Amino acid sequence: MQSSLSGSSLPNVPRVGRLRFKVRQLSGKIRRFFRASIYTAGNEELLSRRRGECTRCGACCKILIRCPFLVERPENAPGEIYSCSIYGRHFNQCRLFPIVPRDLLEIEEECGYTFVDPNHPLS
């Protein structure tokens, strides 16, 4: 499930809503850092529930602050507009995004990833 609430792109969202969205993004960044770097147990199981593929929309690279390694070429076709200047050497938290469904609530665009319901067995 994805939220369309985005603090910066919706002018009618109250200031408190924008602040909550930014706090959600900050707590997610911290959680993903620990999950990717320190508490790695269970990451494979979490990722096994992820379906889909990256659409290269750049939304995950713009959570809270824009990543300095994000390269934008608006003249390119959709799916080729954004790229990572350090791809292949990028950070673990970047490789894992999204690792849990709530990560999708922190981005402002539609993501190519979805998740299998944890209450249903994997096939």
C-alpha positions as CSV (number, residue, x, y, z in Angstrom):
1,M,0.0,0.0,0.0
2,Q,1.3,3.4,-0.9
3,S,0.5,6.8,0.5
4,S,0.0,9.7,-1.8
5,L,0.6,12.2,1.0
6,S,3.7,14.2,0.2
7,G,4.5,17.1,2.3
8,S,6.1,19.2,-0.4
9,S,4.0,18.5,-3.5
10,L,0.5,19.0,-2.0
11,P,-0.1,22.7,-1.3
12,N,-3.3,22.0,0.6
13,V,-1.6,19.7,3.2
14,P,-1.3,21.5,6.5
15,R,2.1,22.3,7.9
16,V,1.6,19.6,10.6
17,G,1.0,17.0,7.8
18,R,4.2,18.0,6.1
19,L,6.2,17.8,9.3
20,R,4.8,14.3,10.0
21,F,5.8,13.2,6.6
22,K,9.3,14.5,7.1
23,V,9.6,12.8,10.5
24,R,8.4,9.6,8.9
25,Q,11.1,9.9,6.3
26,L,13.8,10.7,8.9
27,S,12.9,7.7,11.1
28,G,12.8,5.5,8.0
29,K,16.3,6.6,6.9
30,I,17.6,5.8,10.4
31,R,15.8,2.4,10.5
32,R,17.2,1.5,7.1
33,F,20.7,2.5,8.0
34,F,20.6,0.2,11.1
35,R,18.9,-2.6,9.1
36,A,21.5,-2.4,6.3
37,S,24.6,-1.9,8.4
38,I,24.2,-3.2,11.9
39,Y,21.1,-5.4,12.3
40,T,21.2,-7.5,9.1
41,A,19.6,-10.6,10.5
42,G,16.4,-11.3,8.6
43,N,17.1,-9.1,5.6
44,E,16.9,-12.0,3.2
45,E,13.5,-13.0,4.5
46,L,12.2,-9.5,4.3
47,L,13.5,-9.1,0.7
48,S,12.0,-12.4,-0.3
49,R,8.6,-10.8,0.2
50,R,9.4,-7.9,-2.2
51,R,8.1,-8.2,-5.8
52,G,8.6,-6.0,-8.8
53,E,11.6,-4.1,-10.1
54,C,13.1,-0.7,-9.9
55,T,11.6,1.8,-12.4
56,R,14.5,4.2,-11.9
57,C,12.1,7.0,-10.9
58,G,14.6,8.5,-8.4
59,A,12.0,8.8,-5.6
60,C,14.0,6.8,-3.1
61,C,17.0,9.0,-3.8
62,K,14.9,12.1,-2.8
63,I,13.8,10.9,0.6
64,L,14.2,13.9,3.0
65,I,17.1,15.3,1.1
66,R,18.2,14.7,-2.5
67,C,21.1,12.3,-2.8
68,P,24.2,14.0,-4.1
69,F,25.0,11.0,-6.3
70,L,21.6,11.2,-8.1
71,V,22.1,12.2,-11.7
72,E,19.1,13.7,-13.5
73,R,18.8,13.9,-17.3
74,P,15.3,15.2,-18.1
75,E,15.8,14.9,-21.8
76,N,16.0,11.1,-21.5
77,A,13.0,8.8,-21.8
78,P,11.0,7.8,-18.7
79,G,12.9,5.2,-16.8
80,E,16.2,6.6,-18.0
81,I,15.9,10.1,-16.5
82,Y,17.6,9.2,-13.2
83,S,20.7,7.3,-12.5
84,C,23.2,6.8,-9.7
85,S,26.7,8.1,-10.3
86,I,28.1,5.5,-7.9
87,Y,25.9,2.6,-8.9
88,G,27.7,-0.7,-8.1
89,R,29.5,1.0,-5.2
90,H,26.3,2.5,-3.7
91,F,25.4,2.2,0.0
92,N,23.7,-0.9,1.4
93,Q,20.6,1.0,2.4
94,C,20.2,2.0,-1.2
95,R,20.5,-1.6,-2.4
96,L,17.8,-2.7,0.1
97,F,15.2,0.0,-0.6
98,P,12.4,-0.9,0.0
99,I,13.0,-3.6,2.5
100,V,9.5,-3.4,4.2
101,P,6.2,-2.1,2.9
102,R,6.2,1.0,5.1
103,D,9.3,2.2,3.2
104,L,6.9,2.9,0.3
105,L,5.0,5.5,2.5
106,E,8.1,7.7,2.5
107,I,8.4,8.3,-1.2
108,E,6.4,10.8,-3.3
109,E,6.1,8.8,-6.5
110,E,4.8,5.4,-7.5
111,C,7.3,2.6,-6.9
112,G,7.8,-0.5,-9.0
113,Y,8.1,-2.6,-5.9
114,T,5.3,-4.3,-3.9
115,F,5.2,-6.8,-1.1
116,V,3.6,-10.2,-0.5
117,D,1.3,-10.2,2.5
118,P,3.3,-11.7,5.4
119,N,0.2,-13.6,6.6
120,H,0.1,-15.7,3.4
121,P,2.8,-18.3,2.8
122,L,5.2,-17.7,-0.1
123,S,4.9,-19.9,-3.1
